[in-house]
Amino acid sequence: MLSYSISFQFLICYLRERLGLLRCIDKEAAMRCRCFLLAALAACVAPLTGYSNGKVYPACGDMVPQHGYEPSPRPPPYIITVDKPTFRPGDNITVSLQVASSTSTFFKGFLMEARDAGRLDFPAGGVFHPTDPHLSQALQCAQPQGSGLSHTSSAKKTHIQAVWQSPESPPQRVQFLATVVHKYKEYWVRMAGPVVALSGPAPSPSAPPTPFSSAGCGHSRSCLRDPVGCEPESDPRCFFLSFAADEAGQSVMFELSGPAEGYVSFALSLDKWMGNDDVYLCVNDGDRVTISAAYVTGRKHPEVAKEDALWGKAWRLADGVIQCRFHRNTILPNRFGLNQSYFLFLAHGKSDQGLIHRHHRQPLISTGRTVITGHAEDLSGSRSPALIKFHGVLMLTAWMWMVSAAVFIARHYKDSWPEATLLGHRPWFQVHRTVMVLAVLLTAAASALPFIYRRGWSKRAGSHPYIGCAVMALCVIQPIMASLRPAPESPRRIVFNWLHFGAGTAAQILAVVCLFLGAAQQALLLPSPWSPVVLAAWLLWIVLSDMLLLIHSCTLRSRVPRLNLTSTGNDSEDKEQILSAQPERQQHRGISRVKKTVLVMFIVGNTAFLAAFIKAIEGL
């Protein structure tokens, strides 16, 4: 904030003095020129040293220091904070200018003003009262005295504080601005601070002029939608959250809508776990919607904030859909700063007389963190954590595909390929044993994932985890039992067969029950009624495949005796057996082809059902 202007007359006089041109002038003229030279030098030196004391009156208007350099293009390493977001005429607000906590730096000079947030080019208002006169002083940048605040020296500073007193006729919203000088060549002009609002009777929120739209998502604002790509203006099932910062980045407008009986809400979180989050609620309270900010400590019920930090509220209720819009300052005391990155949670549920209940679906969680005031993004999210998705895929692979195929082969293909061996055993036995061992390993891995995710036992999963543990126990018992099976000729073999069959059947039945219950879990809520219908179709597919092979086996048994009884008499017995041998072999070859065809169809059908569920889980 220094001036280097030197008058033209001073330059002429200086040159003449230095070049000896004054020799042709009388002594009186030379004396006058020397006096003018001294006066000009004094006028030049005064501005060079005067602004280090903070008397920066010439910069009050545009807040630009006269350093002759461009402002730094880097983000400023300083922040402005206030102790409360609202005020009344004549109220005091404590304002702080300080180094951001994540940086290690300082500043030498500054100029702070409070201006009408809607007309930032207008003169400053209010009065600053420095709390430490050694660090800061009040300036008369406009009426009255004290409408500006600046430094008192060029000493290094990391924090200054002052009390700003509101004028008697303040604007509706006031924003604090600061120009901060780190070094002579490095400074930031009109660094935007928080916006405080004039308090009083809150105006009734108005209805948005038009239904919310997804226009501009990813270009002029960020959006999070469920289902992905849904249109809130035409799809009544669409959950929609959008946000966009103003040009100065000092406030953000949020739009939130969704079909809900009681409320829709979103939260800003530092991780993917609910707890210690910044929450915003739109609650259906009879014939109106209450819009408020809240806190979540741990996994407790949200606590609505006492201070009203939101403004520009608007809402609409139509056809079971809640829509609300509001603004929030980027920086607010005791709340998350919107210039940082967060995970976004989108939840909904029931409410009773304005009091909300726990959400009955898993919240939609953004895939990654996003900076609220950053560049616009079309965000994606999921209501199912990755570990729970893997749990579902592994369980479905093990029981819908592997176990059903292994049991199907052991039940209907023991007499197939009688002369073939695979690693010293019949093919059906090797396939059955290998697939079952893999299924047990997959089940064990899948069973561990929910405990890892929940960090313990889930208290809200109903009977699903209990039945799942029973299935896991039977899975461990089956291979142990199989390793102790008696020899085929042992009289205890029949006992083993029944125990092995009973334990396996019980495991299958319980696993199917688990599949139905798992499809309705909050953490892996598959589409309804799609998922139970497809699971029922899969069970029907297995039953029909079993019945088809049972019918063919019965047909074979009924035909073979009839062929052997067609011969009469001792002389014709050998001839009749020879004649009937070729049709019997042809019948066996035909049945073998049928079994192969049914096996291929069974595996292809199971694969199709499994692929459909994996696709559904991927889209959650």
FIGUDO-330113 format. One line per field, with one value per residue (C-alpha): z, x, y; residue in one letter. Coordinates in Angstrom, 3 decimals. Layout:
N
Z	(Z, ...)
X	(X, ...)
Y	(Y, ...)
palum	(a, ...)
This chain:
620
Z	(0.000, -1.059, -3.592, -5.818, -7.892, -8.501, -10.123, -13.513, -12.091, -9.558, -12.332, -14.382, -11.396, -10.331, -13.782, -14.085, -10.678, -11.465, -14.915, -13.827, -15.903, -13.045, -13.575, -15.984, -13.472, -10.641, -7.105, -6.003, -8.649, -7.671, -4.044, -4.941, -6.976, -4.127, -1.711, -4.115, -4.435, -0.667, -0.426, -3.225, -1.609, 1.687, -0.070, -1.746, 1.367, 3.502, 1.490, 1.365, 5.121, 6.247, 5.251, 7.422, 10.303, 8.781, 7.694, 4.397, 3.682, -0.124, -0.243, 1.591, -1.598, -3.731, -0.939, -3.389, -2.069, -4.346, -4.540, -8.293, -8.365, -9.101, -6.190, -5.497, -7.539, -4.808, -2.320, 0.743, 3.762, 6.083, 7.317, 8.771, 11.493, 13.550, 16.865, 15.734, 12.425, 13.186, 14.740, 15.641, 15.233, 17.639, 18.419, 18.805, 16.779, 17.484, 14.231, 13.857, 11.078, 11.498, 9.765, 8.657, 11.022, 8.238, 7.322, 9.001, 7.877, 8.982, 7.691, 8.093, 7.020, 6.506, 5.897, 7.010, 6.293, 6.758, 3.711, 2.521, 1.242, -1.564, -2.646, -1.947, -3.903, -1.502, 1.349, 4.573, 7.556, 11.282, 13.689, 14.579, 18.123, 18.310, 21.204, 21.081, 20.099, 19.630, 16.683, 15.061, 14.790, 13.533, 10.316, 8.900, 5.547, 5.477, 7.888, 10.823, 12.257, 12.714, 9.671, 8.732, 10.626, 9.799, 11.251, 13.420, 12.295, 9.851, 12.566, 11.779, 12.968, 12.972, 14.599, 15.237, 16.781, 16.980, 17.912, 15.133, 16.231, 13.895, 12.739, 13.788, 10.257, 8.966, 5.724, 5.862, 5.352, 6.083, 4.750, 6.138, 3.600, 4.149, 2.127, 3.660, 2.947, 3.570, 1.857, -0.244, -3.488, -2.121, -0.968, -1.365, -2.156, -0.736, 0.774, 1.430, 4.962, 6.543, 6.002, 9.045, 8.797, 10.493, 12.968, 13.806, 13.059, 10.557, 7.270, 6.309, 3.815, 0.374, -2.157, -4.843, -8.055, -10.015, -9.137, -8.711, -11.885, -12.677, -15.318, -14.777, -12.822, -13.357, -15.033, -12.839, -9.668, -8.042, -7.762, -5.952, -7.152, -6.333, -8.617, -10.674, -13.280, -12.103, -12.859, -9.780, -11.909, -13.491, -11.302, -7.959, -6.661, -7.186, -4.187, -5.187, -3.587, -5.378, -4.212, -5.799, -4.318, -5.168, -7.317, -4.320, -2.733, 0.497, 0.612, -0.854, -2.005, -1.318, -2.879, -1.382, -2.396, -2.207, -1.553, 2.196, 4.778, 7.323, 6.378, 3.979, 5.149, 4.219, 6.231, 5.732, 7.096, 7.310, 6.833, 5.740, 9.265, 10.726, 13.770, 14.540, 11.369, 10.181, 9.393, 7.584, 7.941, 5.945, 8.138, 7.244, 10.152, 9.221, 6.468, 6.400, 6.209, 8.907, 7.585, 10.182, 10.849, 13.380, 14.907, 15.257, 18.070, 17.821, 16.535, 18.460, 17.438, 15.664, 17.927, 16.234, 16.472, 18.594, 16.263, 12.905, 10.492, 7.348, 5.220, 1.950, 2.941, 0.617, 0.541, -1.206, -0.370, -3.299, -3.978, -1.056, -2.172, 0.141, -1.500, 0.365, -0.542, 1.688, 1.799, 4.231, 4.677, 3.753, 7.092, 10.292, 13.911, 15.298, 11.932, 9.122, 6.675, 3.191, 1.592, 2.767, 1.311, 2.821, 2.165, 1.595, 3.309, 1.948, 4.244, 4.773, 7.153, 9.188, 11.543, 14.214, 14.964, 13.661, 15.522, 13.228, 13.598, 12.533, 8.763, 7.620, 4.675, 4.575, 3.709, 0.247, 0.672, -1.974, -3.533, -2.568, -0.848, -2.580, -1.847, -1.386, -2.843, -5.448, -9.128, -10.165, -10.268, -11.083, -8.050, -7.617, -4.455, -2.962, -0.163, 0.338, 1.670, -0.459, 2.236, 2.416, -1.380, -1.404, 1.364, -0.784, -3.950, -2.200, -0.440, -3.643, -5.559, -2.894, -2.394, -5.540, -7.918, -6.255, -3.577, -5.726, -8.590, -6.320, -4.717, -8.112, -9.506, -6.421, -6.557, -10.250, -11.795, -9.620, -12.305, -15.133, -16.648, -14.681, -16.210, -15.967, -13.084, -12.059, -9.800, -8.602, -7.878, -9.762, -11.592, -9.763, -6.366, -7.245, -8.603, -5.599, -3.039, -4.733, -5.279, -1.742, -0.198, -2.259, -1.163, 2.515, 2.055, 0.302, 3.025, 5.739, 3.990, 3.355, 6.973, 8.270, 6.145, 8.030, 11.348, 9.894, 8.573, 11.700, 13.999, 15.950, 16.030, 14.169, 16.488, 13.763, 11.278, 12.777, 12.549, 9.491, 11.367, 13.717, 10.881, 9.016, 11.971, 12.020, 8.320, 8.959, 11.758, 9.497, 6.790, 9.206, 10.399, 6.889, 5.742, 9.188, 8.978, 5.406, 6.408, 9.023, 6.798, 7.207, 4.407, 1.986, 3.482, 7.075, 8.836, 10.070, 6.520, 6.450, 9.604, 8.031, 4.846, 6.728, 8.948, 5.977, 4.019, 6.964, 7.821, 4.167, 3.615, 6.781, 5.660, 2.248, 3.715, 6.207, 3.500, 1.291, 4.216, 4.717, 1.061, 1.333, 4.599, 3.304, 0.261, 2.629, 4.843, 5.025, 4.105, 1.009, 0.175, -3.183, -5.308, -4.083, -5.107, -7.753, -5.466, -3.717, -7.067, -8.691, -5.685, -5.864, -9.600, -8.884, -6.348, -8.859, -11.458, -9.137, -8.313, -11.976, -12.921, -10.145, -11.186, -14.825, -14.011, -11.512, -14.167, -16.634, -14.035, -13.301, -17.020, -17.442, -14.578, -15.954, -19.466, -18.762, -17.129, -19.915, -22.535, -20.647, -20.359, -24.102, -24.699, -24.120, -24.335, -23.767, -27.431, -28.175, -24.925, -26.241, -29.533, -27.797, -25.482, -28.456, -30.252, -27.220, -26.378, -29.130, -28.196, -24.509, -25.282, -27.459, -24.566, -22.206, -24.723, -25.041, -21.268, -21.051, -23.641, -21.692, -18.475, -20.171, -21.662, -18.330, -16.550, -19.050, -18.847, -15.044, -14.851, -17.466, -15.626, -12.257, -13.863, -15.295, -11.904, -10.209, -12.851, -12.395, -8.645, -9.060, -11.512, -9.024, -6.201, -8.409, -8.954, -5.239)
X	(0.000, 2.810, 2.981, 5.949, 4.656, 7.207, 6.152, 7.403, 8.822, 10.863, 12.382, 13.377, 14.879, 16.718, 18.231, 19.310, 20.955, 22.792, 23.942, 25.233, 22.717, 22.067, 25.410, 23.796, 21.137, 21.527, 22.106, 18.563, 17.030, 19.400, 18.389, 14.694, 15.288, 17.192, 14.398, 11.850, 14.020, 14.062, 10.280, 9.650, 11.878, 10.043, 6.695, 7.986, 9.420, 6.334, 4.096, 6.828, 6.914, 3.469, 1.375, 3.308, 1.360, -1.952, -3.287, -4.462, -7.309, -6.735, -7.449, -10.778, -12.878, -11.690, -9.519, -6.610, -3.132, -1.044, 1.891, 2.175, 1.828, -1.041, -2.780, -1.660, -3.588, -3.194, -5.987, -5.487, -4.001, -6.195, -9.779, -12.288, -14.624, -17.462, -18.909, -22.550, -24.412, -27.180, -27.442, -29.853, -29.346, -26.655, -25.465, -21.788, -20.136, -16.602, -14.663, -11.321, -8.753, -6.297, -3.981, -5.734, -5.055, -3.566, -0.844, 2.185, 2.495, 1.841, 0.600, 1.997, -0.826, -4.577, -7.716, -11.109, -14.566, -18.195, -20.417, -23.939, -23.773, -26.163, -24.204, -20.522, -19.428, -21.254, -19.311, -18.603, -20.945, -20.875, -18.044, -14.990, -13.611, -10.114, -9.552, -5.757, -4.717, -1.130, -2.170, -5.164, -6.819, -10.112, -10.202, -12.806, -13.354, -16.932, -19.392, -19.077, -15.563, -14.352, -15.995, -12.655, -10.008, -6.287, -2.861, -0.777, 2.650, 4.318, 5.109, 4.333, 0.892, -1.050, -4.306, -6.190, -9.602, -12.069, -15.683, -17.934, -20.965, -23.942, -25.444, -28.939, -30.288, -28.325, -28.919, -30.525, -27.185, -23.653, -20.451, -16.957, -14.167, -10.420, -7.332, -4.345, -0.659, 1.876, 4.793, 5.057, 4.667, 2.263, -1.207, -4.897, -7.611, -11.154, -10.845, -14.440, -15.494, -18.727, -22.152, -24.242, -27.978, -30.260, -32.407, -36.028, -39.354, -38.503, -40.341, -42.544, -40.771, -42.256, -42.839, -40.187, -41.363, -41.018, -40.492, -36.873, -35.044, -31.848, -30.892, -27.331, -26.232, -22.496, -22.183, -23.466, -24.142, -23.412, -26.141, -26.622, -29.578, -31.191, -31.890, -28.911, -29.864, -33.482, -35.404, -37.009, -39.438, -40.993, -40.111, -41.979, -39.594, -36.486, -34.377, -32.494, -29.852, -28.169, -25.926, -24.176, -22.040, -22.484, -19.905, -17.860, -18.025, -19.410, -22.760, -24.280, -27.832, -29.117, -32.131, -33.419, -36.429, -37.754, -40.799, -41.088, -43.845, -42.125, -38.784, -35.863, -32.400, -28.759, -25.561, -21.952, -19.596, -15.845, -16.254, -18.850, -20.151, -23.080, -21.944, -20.396, -21.931, -23.466, -27.147, -29.889, -33.545, -36.710, -39.530, -43.215, -45.015, -48.674, -49.386, -45.894, -42.232, -39.724, -36.208, -33.429, -29.819, -28.865, -25.925, -25.357, -23.083, -22.155, -25.043, -27.675, -30.778, -30.012, -30.046, -31.540, -29.256, -30.505, -29.188, -30.898, -27.975, -30.100, -31.775, -33.676, -35.900, -38.589, -40.575, -43.351, -45.502, -47.116, -48.108, -46.099, -42.924, -41.102, -39.115, -37.075, -34.536, -32.272, -28.985, -26.096, -22.947, -19.762, -18.111, -20.134, -19.034, -19.456, -20.465, -18.610, -17.025, -18.428, -15.038, -13.871, -14.542, -17.113, -19.050, -22.745, -25.496, -29.049, -31.721, -35.475, -38.040, -41.170, -41.968, -44.588, -45.683, -42.381, -40.239, -38.289, -37.832, -34.898, -34.601, -36.045, -33.630, -29.862, -28.847, -27.511, -23.786, -21.734, -19.000, -16.274, -15.716, -16.647, -15.883, -19.230, -17.981, -15.826, -16.453, -19.797, -20.084, -22.784, -22.177, -22.846, -23.627, -24.803, -27.105, -25.103, -21.523, -18.983, -18.397, -22.110, -22.304, -19.441, -21.230, -24.345, -22.477, -20.412, -23.436, -25.471, -22.576, -22.069, -25.709, -27.562, -24.951, -22.370, -24.311, -27.403, -25.248, -23.205, -26.346, -28.038, -25.077, -24.822, -28.545, -28.968, -25.567, -24.031, -24.701, -23.399, -19.959, -19.591, -16.258, -14.598, -12.420, -11.136, -8.068, -8.888, -12.571, -15.832, -16.405, -19.601, -17.887, -14.898, -17.123, -19.460, -16.649, -14.622, -17.568, -18.843, -15.453, -15.301, -18.839, -17.883, -14.864, -16.978, -19.611, -16.981, -15.494, -18.942, -20.019, -17.052, -17.709, -20.798, -18.962, -16.030, -18.347, -20.498, -17.503, -19.539, -23.026, -25.809, -28.738, -31.158, -30.799, -33.583, -33.223, -30.967, -27.615, -28.851, -29.950, -26.738, -24.654, -26.626, -25.882, -22.200, -22.162, -23.748, -21.220, -18.392, -20.046, -20.612, -16.968, -15.945, -18.697, -17.722, -14.101, -15.289, -17.704, -17.588, -16.710, -19.523, -19.862, -20.013, -23.392, -22.940, -22.844, -26.636, -26.511, -23.882, -25.932, -28.987, -27.023, -25.152, -28.374, -30.237, -27.544, -27.113, -30.834, -31.211, -28.326, -29.936, -33.331, -31.853, -29.645, -32.679, -34.468, -31.363, -31.397, -34.997, -34.280, -31.006, -32.704, -34.823, -31.961, -31.376, -27.718, -28.561, -32.137, -32.805, -35.738, -39.121, -41.136, -38.543, -36.091, -38.556, -40.212, -36.874, -35.810, -39.103, -38.554, -35.092, -36.528, -39.180, -36.455, -34.601, -37.788, -38.760, -35.257, -35.390, -38.850, -37.807, -34.938, -37.050, -39.714, -37.094, -35.619, -39.058, -39.734, -36.475, -37.285, -40.751, -39.505, -36.614, -38.652, -41.241, -38.548, -37.210, -40.678, -41.379, -39.699, -41.454, -39.998, -36.501, -35.588, -36.387, -34.966, -31.453, -32.777, -35.195, -32.493, -30.232, -33.050, -33.874, -30.256, -29.945, -33.156, -32.102, -28.696, -30.389, -32.711, -29.724, -27.985, -31.143, -31.456, -27.775, -28.336, -31.369, -29.335, -26.552, -29.040, -30.799, -27.462, -26.373, -29.754, -29.662, -26.227, -27.128, -30.361, -28.600, -25.983, -28.677, -30.406, -27.080, -26.121, -29.464, -28.890, -25.279, -26.473, -29.111, -26.536, -24.147, -26.822, -27.494)
Y	(0.000, 2.338, 5.204, 6.008, 8.997, 11.737, 14.998, 16.012, 19.235, 17.290, 15.188, 18.259, 19.965, 16.849, 16.341, 19.936, 19.812, 16.578, 17.656, 21.020, 22.921, 25.306, 26.983, 29.383, 30.293, 32.677, 31.518, 32.384, 30.108, 27.330, 27.700, 27.509, 24.358, 22.695, 23.534, 22.060, 18.955, 18.451, 18.966, 16.472, 13.887, 14.303, 13.881, 10.752, 9.143, 9.689, 7.332, 4.748, 4.355, 5.427, 2.332, -0.092, 1.444, 0.328, 3.741, 2.273, 4.693, 4.724, 0.963, 1.138, 1.222, -1.699, -3.168, -3.489, -2.564, -0.360, -2.764, -2.900, -6.720, -9.066, -10.832, -14.377, -16.981, -19.601, -20.330, -18.113, -19.914, -17.839, -18.046, -15.593, -16.856, -15.388, -16.469, -16.502, -16.682, -14.166, -10.703, -7.913, -4.166, -3.027, -6.595, -7.450, -10.237, -11.439, -11.722, -13.518, -13.552, -16.379, -18.776, -21.971, -24.840, -27.014, -24.467, -22.928, -19.329, -15.738, -12.384, -8.872, -6.615, -6.760, -4.748, -6.080, -4.691, -5.762, -5.194, -5.888, -9.481, -8.613, -5.518, -6.117, -3.034, -0.761, 0.931, -0.918, -0.720, -1.244, -0.456, -2.564, -2.499, -4.058, -6.430, -5.949, -2.381, -3.560, -5.751, -4.033, -0.610, 0.828, 2.874, 5.206, 3.517, 4.848, 6.352, 6.009, 5.923, 2.351, 0.784, -0.803, -2.761, -2.915, -3.738, -1.423, -2.659, -5.006, -7.541, -11.170, -12.248, -15.521, -14.417, -11.177, -10.629, -7.767, -7.097, -5.850, -3.838, -3.944, -0.627, 0.366, -0.120, -3.116, -5.053, -8.487, -10.238, -9.008, -10.550, -10.035, -9.409, -9.133, -8.274, -10.061, -9.398, -12.143, -10.411, -7.300, -9.273, -11.896, -10.917, -11.832, -9.281, -9.338, -12.786, -13.807, -14.579, -15.838, -14.296, -13.404, -12.838, -10.364, -12.266, -11.632, -13.303, -16.001, -15.542, -18.450, -20.701, -20.369, -23.096, -23.504, -21.839, -25.102, -28.786, -29.745, -30.708, -32.605, -30.021, -28.879, -31.944, -32.376, -28.956, -26.143, -28.156, -31.499, -34.132, -37.439, -39.528, -42.875, -44.697, -43.575, -41.001, -40.628, -37.441, -35.805, -33.786, -36.911, -39.926, -39.961, -42.678, -40.528, -39.490, -36.363, -34.130, -31.229, -28.410, -25.439, -22.664, -19.012, -17.230, -16.111, -19.570, -18.128, -19.933, -23.085, -23.769, -27.298, -29.024, -32.279, -34.351, -37.880, -40.068, -40.388, -40.740, -38.534, -37.017, -36.906, -35.951, -35.882, -35.806, -34.781, -37.428, -37.924, -41.681, -44.228, -44.779, -42.882, -40.937, -37.529, -36.113, -32.842, -33.542, -31.579, -32.566, -31.875, -33.186, -33.442, -31.798, -32.039, -29.557, -28.038, -29.049, -28.127, -27.510, -27.650, -28.516, -31.168, -33.020, -36.761, -37.914, -41.578, -43.685, -41.729, -39.843, -36.526, -33.483, -30.415, -27.381, -24.502, -21.800, -21.374, -21.464, -21.903, -19.245, -18.932, -21.856, -23.222, -26.481, -28.376, -31.433, -33.232, -36.876, -38.232, -36.450, -34.011, -31.218, -28.624, -25.975, -23.889, -21.977, -22.304, -20.238, -22.055, -21.316, -21.525, -21.937, -25.466, -26.915, -28.634, -26.198, -26.695, -26.055, -29.487, -32.955, -35.332, -38.500, -37.791, -39.804, -39.667, -41.149, -41.120, -42.564, -41.949, -39.097, -38.522, -34.949, -33.626, -36.195, -38.498, -42.261, -44.376, -44.780, -48.097, -48.425, -48.296, -44.716, -44.019, -43.308, -41.546, -43.639, -41.179, -37.869, -34.637, -30.973, -29.232, -25.934, -27.705, -28.301, -29.777, -33.573, -36.120, -38.311, -41.998, -43.907, -47.163, -48.256, -51.459, -51.531, -53.399, -56.067, -56.854, -57.048, -59.559, -61.492, -61.788, -62.751, -65.440, -66.933, -67.029, -68.591, -71.241, -72.260, -71.286, -72.645, -74.939, -76.844, -77.371, -78.708, -81.013, -82.490, -82.853, -84.832, -87.083, -87.817, -88.647, -89.456, -92.175, -94.823, -92.650, -93.299, -96.588, -97.537, -94.096, -92.898, -89.474, -89.452, -92.936, -92.345, -92.302, -88.965, -88.106, -88.556, -86.382, -83.619, -83.784, -83.711, -80.952, -78.645, -79.172, -78.354, -75.153, -74.296, -74.717, -72.424, -69.780, -69.994, -69.537, -66.501, -64.996, -65.537, -63.540, -60.423, -59.095, -59.396, -57.463, -54.754, -54.450, -54.898, -57.397, -58.867, -57.090, -56.333, -55.248, -58.103, -60.261, -64.033, -63.944, -64.063, -66.805, -69.073, -68.220, -69.405, -72.668, -73.147, -72.523, -75.093, -77.729, -76.872, -77.653, -80.875, -82.304, -82.662, -83.969, -86.556, -87.458, -88.039, -90.609, -92.530, -96.354, -98.784, -99.705, -103.197, -101.936, -102.227, -98.626, -97.322, -96.998, -94.837, -92.614, -92.279, -91.085, -88.679, -87.250, -86.890, -85.333, -82.795, -81.842, -81.434, -79.345, -77.109, -76.632, -75.752, -73.279, -71.769, -71.152, -69.491, -67.335, -66.319, -65.114, -63.247, -61.798, -60.284, -58.159, -56.896, -53.139, -53.495, -55.576, -54.680, -56.323, -55.136, -56.338, -58.289, -59.144, -60.975, -63.364, -64.151, -65.002, -67.088, -68.992, -69.534, -70.922, -73.401, -74.427, -74.922, -77.339, -79.288, -79.619, -80.832, -83.452, -84.586, -84.897, -87.267, -89.234, -89.787, -91.062, -93.417, -94.853, -95.240, -97.191, -99.560, -100.245, -101.071, -103.426, -106.249, -106.070, -106.731, -109.731, -111.352, -111.399, -114.831, -118.191, -121.679, -122.976, -123.091, -119.527, -117.922, -117.260, -115.953, -113.612, -112.219, -111.552, -109.768, -107.682, -106.767, -104.140, -102.197, -102.262, -100.758, -98.177, -97.316, -96.883, -94.651, -92.570, -92.156, -91.162, -88.461, -87.203, -87.048, -85.134, -82.695, -82.164, -81.642, -78.998, -77.264, -77.393, -75.757, -73.133, -72.315, -71.986, -69.772, -67.516, -67.153, -66.428, -63.848, -62.078, -61.721, -60.579, -57.940, -56.771, -56.595, -54.634, -51.997, -51.440)
palum	(m, l, s, y, s, i, s, f, q, f, l, i, c, y, l, r, e, r, l, g, l, l, r, c, i, d, k, e, a, a, m, r, c, r, c, f, l, l, a, a, l, a, a, c, v, a, p, l, t, g, y, s, n, g, k, v, y, p, a, c, g, d, m, v, p, q, h, g, y, e, p, s, p, r, p, p, p, y, i, i, t, v, d, k, p, t, f, r, p, g, d, n, i, t, v, s, l, q, v, a, s, s, t, s, t, f, f, k, g, f, l, m, e, a, r, d, a, g, r, l, d, f, p, a, g, g, v, f, h, p, t, d, p, h, l, s, q, a, l, q, c, a, q, p, q, g, s, g, l, s, h, t, s, s, a, k, k, t, h, i, q, a, v, w, q, s, p, e, s, p, p, q, r, v, q, f, l, a, t, v, v, h, k, y, k, e, y, w, v, r, m, a, g, p, v, v, a, l, s, g, p, a, p, s, p, s, a, p, p, t, p, f, s, s, a, g, c, g, h, s, r, s, c, l, r, d, p, v, g, c, e, p, e, s, d, p, r, c, f, f, l, s, f, a, a, d, e, a, g, q, s, v, m, f, e, l, s, g, p, a, e, g, y, v, s, f, a, l, s, l, d, k, w, m, g, n, d, d, v, y, l, c, v, n, d, g, d, r, v, t, i, s, a, a, y, v, t, g, r, k, h, p, e, v, a, k, e, d, a, l, w, g, k, a, w, r, l, a, d, g, v, i, q, c, r, f, h, r, n, t, i, l, p, n, r, f, g, l, n, q, s, y, f, l, f, l, a, h, g, k, s, d, q, g, l, i, h, r, h, h, r, q, p, l, i, s, t, g, r, t, v, i, t, g, h, a, e, d, l, s, g, s, r, s, p, a, l, i, k, f, h, g, v, l, m, l, t, a, w, m, w, m, v, s, a, a, v, f, i, a, r, h, y, k, d, s, w, p, e, a, t, l, l, g, h, r, p, w, f, q, v, h, r, t, v, m, v, l, a, v, l, l, t, a, a, a, s, a, l, p, f, i, y, r, r, g, w, s, k, r, a, g, s, h, p, y, i, g, c, a, v, m, a, l, c, v, i, q, p, i, m, a, s, l, r, p, a, p, e, s, p, r, r, i, v, f, n, w, l, h, f, g, a, g, t, a, a, q, i, l, a, v, v, c, l, f, l, g, a, a, q, q, a, l, l, l, p, s, p, w, s, p, v, v, l, a, a, w, l, l, w, i, v, l, s, d, m, l, l, l, i, h, s, c, t, l, r, s, r, v, p, r, l, n, l, t, s, t, g, n, d, s, e, d, k, e, q, i, l, s, a, q, p, e, r, q, q, h, r, g, i, s, r, v, k, k, t, v, l, v, m, f, i, v, g, n, t, a, f, l, a, a, f, i, k, a, i, e, g, l)
